[in-house]
Amino acid sequence: MNLRFNGRLVSPKNKFTKLVRLSRGFGFGGAVVLTLLAMSCSRTFDSQSPTDSIPDSPPVPTSVALMLVDNGMIVTWTVSDTSAVNGFRIYLSDNGPNGDYVLAEFSANMVDTLSGLVNGKAYSVRVASISLSGFEGEKSLASSAVVGLFNMSIRNGDEFTRTTSVTISFFTPAGATAVRISEDSTFADAPWEGFAGLKNFTLDAGDGSKTVYAQLELADGSSLDRILIDSIILDTRAAISALSHSPEGMTFTTGDTVDFLIDGGESGGTASVSFGAQTLTLLDDGVSPDATADDGIYVRRFVMQGTVEVNNQQIIGNFTDAAGNNALSVVDTSLISIANPPSPVIVSALALSQSAIRVEWTQSSAADFSSYRLFRSTGAAVTENDDLVTTVTSSGSTVFTDDNLDDNQNYYYRIFVYDVTNLSASSNTVSAKTLVNVAPASVLLSGVLDTLSSVQLTWEVSSADDFASYQVHKGASSSFALSSSIAVINSQNVSSYQDPSILVATRYYWIVVTDKQGLTAVSDSVQMSP
């Protein structure tokens, strides 16, 4: 508008008032984009007219207060006479209270919100009234504040606490002088106290979610428009309400499946079961066999491995909740047995003679080895109902000679490996045929008479593979048929004998070699005379 004062036209540069409105949604590096608008007045005043006068200045706004919000502030003010005002202009400076101001907003009321500001940055605000005739009055005194995101955190944002005593930390871009903290949003009986970035607070007793409220007073005279809020779960105990496994009452072997279950009553924890040297982690993830995720029931399906073996062992359940509380261990009421039979061995057999077969086998790898049991049959099918030849209790002993056999006979062998739980595994079946028996060779016999007239006999050692015994025969004539046995020697390496009788007449002696099949060989006779 064209203004004249005392007949003088006011400078044209004063004809324009800068209008500044913050543009939302545009920014570079966090800076606010400002849009400049221009508006000119269209009214003139002529001081030479006897009826015209200079317009009255509208009242200056006072008590300008700033309430901070995220990325902005709420501005409030008062005027002495609202009837003389037709609106307000709000000016903003980001370079101090004495810096350059730009028009930020028009407002018809004594409150307005400035949005799109930069958190952590200081701003100053001045407000001017607009008269009923459109004349802008003097700006208010500046009010300043640092815009920022005020927040609070219980235990640095932890989800859980195991104690009622917690630490609350505050983030305040602008300085604060006082704070009050309560679990009551009305702050009843919560006194104001000196502000600190870290404050100790005691939660109400009783497990569950706890919501804490805080209210700040700021050092620059501004106040926060909102209550700070944070929540945490108070969890002081953990417990196992159920522990089970299924199926029950059976002995599991390799490949069998068993499901373990722990009811911890709360999700987010860790659960496990242990038996013997085995420890298994249970999950609450909704993956079969767990029916529902995050319901506090932890499950594990386990396929029995050949390396796991227990006999009537307790199953112990353990649970730690998300807050870190350890439940008391629980023992399953049903015991568990896992029995894995040993691996079978491989057997071979070789005939050594008319009466002996050597059986060999590979060594068992069973950690809980108990014994080898060698069974024999004259039929091709060898079972544990056939002849038990021997039981070997040393896993390193893998050879046995079966030497009381008939000649020219097929024999079948099988090894059963037993572990300490009495489980067994059977080997392959092998066979060997004993050699055809022939009579042993006769031995050469000699004798001498000692000074006491006692006969001392000696002979060569028999070479028979199936040697059974030497028999010493004695007779009064040279006919073996009329002799009789006076001694039996079962040791093949013994090759001498002294007749305890005093020789008083001529006698004849023979050595008879007998094999295990009962065949014999008679030596030549030795005649002894006194």
C-alpha positions, 0 to 999 in steps of 0.5 A, spaced: 500 500 500 502 507 499 503 510 505 504 517 506 506 521 513 506 528 513 505 529 506 511 525 504 510 518 500 514 512 504 519 509 500 517 504 495 521 499 498 517 499 505 511 497 500 512 490 501 512 485 507 516 478 506 511 472 507 515 466 508 512 459 509 515 453 510 514 448 505 514 441 508 516 435 504 522 438 501 529 438 504 537 438 503 541 435 508 536 436 513 535 443 511 528 446 511 526 449 504 523 456 505 518 459 500 518 466 499 512 470 498 511 477 496 504 481 498 503 488 497 498 493 501 493 496 497 491 502 502 494 509 502 494 514 507 494 522 505 496 526 511 494 532 507 487 530 508 484 533 514 480 527 515 485 522 515 490 520 520 495 515 522 492 508 523 493 505 530 498 500 532 495 493 534 497 490 541 504 487 541 504 479 543 507 477 549 508 471 553 510 467 547 511 460 549 514 454 545 512 447 546 517 442 543 515 436 538 518 432 534 521 436 528 517 442 530 514 446 536 507 449 538 507 457 539 503 460 543 502 467 546 497 473 548 495 480 547 492 485 551 486 486 546 484 481 542 478 486 539 483 490 536 487 484 532 485 481 525 490 475 526 498 474 527 504 473 523 509 468 526 517 470 524 522 464 525 530 465 525 535 459 525 541 464 526 540 466 533 534 471 537 538 477 533 539 474 526 534 475 520 527 473 521 523 470 515 515 469 515 513 462 517 506 462 518 499 466 518 495 465 524 488 467 526 488 464 533 494 465 539 497 458 537 500 455 531 505 449 530 511 450 526 513 443 523 518 441 518 524 443 523 531 440 524 531 436 530 537 438 534 537 445 531 536 452 535 530 456 533 528 463 535 520 466 534 517 473 534 510 474 533 507 480 530 499 482 530 495 485 524 490 490 526 483 490 523 485 495 518 491 490 516 496 494 519 502 490 522 504 492 529 511 491 532 514 484 533 514 481 540 520 479 544 524 473 541 523 466 544 528 461 543 528 453 543 532 447 541 528 443 537 529 435 538 526 428 539 526 427 546 525 420 549 527 416 554 529 409 555 529 403 560 535 399 561 537 402 554 531 399 551 532 392 554 525 388 553 526 385 560 528 386 567 529 381 572 529 386 578 525 392 580 530 397 580 532 400 573 536 405 570 532 410 566 536 414 561 534 421 557 535 424 551 534 431 551 536 436 545 535 442 550 537 442 557 532 440 562 532 442 569 527 437 573 523 431 571 518 427 575 517 419 573 511 415 575 508 408 573 501 413 573 500 417 567 497 423 572 504 423 576 500 423 582 504 423 588 510 423 583 515 429 586 519 433 581 526 432 582 533 435 579 534 432 572 540 428 570 541 424 564 541 417 568 535 416 573 534 410 578 527 408 578 524 402 582 518 399 578 512 396 582 512 389 584 509 383 580 511 380 574 508 383 567 509 389 563 511 396 566 509 402 563 513 408 565 512 416 564 516 422 565 515 429 564 521 434 563 521 442 565 526 445 560 532 450 562 530 455 556 523 456 559 519 452 554 515 446 556 514 439 552 508 438 549 508 430 551 509 425 556 515 421 555 513 413 555 517 407 555 515 400 557 519 394 560 517 387 562 518 385 569 520 378 569 523 375 576 522 367 575 522 362 570 519 355 571 518 348 567 510 346 568 511 340 564 517 335 561 515 329 557 517 324 552 513 320 547 513 314 546 514 312 553 515 305 556 520 302 550 527 301 548 529 305 542 534 303 537 538 306 531 533 310 527 527 310 532 524 317 533 522 320 540 519 327 541 521 331 547 517 337 550 518 342 555 512 347 557 516 353 560 510 358 560 513 363 556 516 364 549 523 367 547 527 362 552 531 357 551 530 349 553 534 343 553 533 336 555 539 331 557 540 324 558 547 320 559 552 324 555 546 327 550 544 334 550 538 336 546 536 343 544 528 344 544 525 349 540 518 353 540 518 355 532 512 352 530 515 347 526 513 340 526 512 337 531 512 344 535 504 345 533 504 353 535 510 358 535 511 362 541 506 359 545 511 357 551 512 350 549 518 347 546 519 341 542 524 337 539 524 330 535 530 326 535 532 320 531 536 315 535 543 315 532 548 309 533 552 313 537 547 314 543 546 309 548 543 309 555 539 304 559 534 306 564 536 314 564 533 320 567 531 325 562 533 332 565 529 338 563 532 345 563 529 352 561 532 359 561 526 365 560 528 371 555 529 375 561 535 370 563 531 367 569 533 359 570 528 355 572 529 349 577 531 343 573 525 338 572 526 330 571 521 326 567 517 321 571 519 316 565 526 313 564 529 312 557 533 307 554 536 307 548 540 300 546 544 300 539 546 293 537 553 292 536 556 291 528 557 284 526 563 281 525 566 277 519 568 270 520 572 265 516 574 258 517 580 253 515 581 246 517 587 244 520 587 237 521 582 231 521 579 233 528 581 241 528 578 247 524 581 254 526 576 260 526 578 267 525 573 274 525 574 281 525 575 285 531 568 288 534 568 296 534 563 296 539 564 301 545 560 297 550 563 290 547 561 284 552 563 278 548 564 274 542 560 267 542 562 262 537 556 257 535 557 251 531 553 246 527 553 240 522 547 244 518 548 250 514 543 254 518 547 256 525 543 259 530 544 260 538 540 254 539 546 250 536 553 248 540 556 254 543 563 252 542 566 258 546 565 265 549 571 270 548 570 276 553 576 280 550 574 284 544 582 283 541 581 276 541 579 274 534 582 266 533 579 260 536 581 253 534 576 248 535 580 241 535 575 235 538 572 234 531 570 228 527 574 227 521 572 228 514 566 232 516 563 239 514 562 244 520 558 251 520 560 256 524 557 263 526 559 269 531 554 273 535 557 279 538 554 281 545 554 288 548 553 290 555 546 291 554 545 284 552 544 286 545 547 282 539 549 282 532 550 275 528 556 274 523 556 271 516 556 263 516 562 259 514 564 252 513 570 248 513 571 240 512 576 236 517 581 232 513 580 224 512 583 221 518 589 216 517 592 212 523 598 216 526 605 213 525 608 208 530 614 211 534 620 207 535 621 204 542 627 203 546 628 200 554 634 200 559 634 196 565 637 200 571 641 198 577 635 196 581 632 192 576 627 197 574 625 198 566 626 205 563 622 206 557 624 212 551 621 213 545 620 218 539 615 224 539 609 222 535 608 227 529 600 226 529 596 232 528 590 229 532 594 226 537 590 224 543 595 219 547 600 214 548 599 208 552 604 203 555 603 196 554 606 190 558 606 183 557 609 176 558 610 174 551 611 177 545 604 177 543 601 184 543 594 181 543 596 178 550 599 185 553 595 190 557 596 197 558 600 199 564 600 207 563 596 212 559 600 219 557 596 224 554 602 229 553 604 229 546 611 231 548 612 226 554 617 221 551 619 216 557 616 212 562 619 208 568 616 201 570 615 202 577 615 194 578 622 190 579 623 186 573 624 178 575 622 175 569 622 177 561 617 182 559 615 185 553 613 192 552 610 196 547 608 204 546 601 205 542 599 212 539 592 214 539 589 219 535 583 223 537 579 219 532 581 213 536 585 210 530 592 207 533 599 205 531 603 200 535 610 200 536 615 194 535 616 190 542 622 191 546 624 185 550 627 186 557 630 181 561 633 181 569 
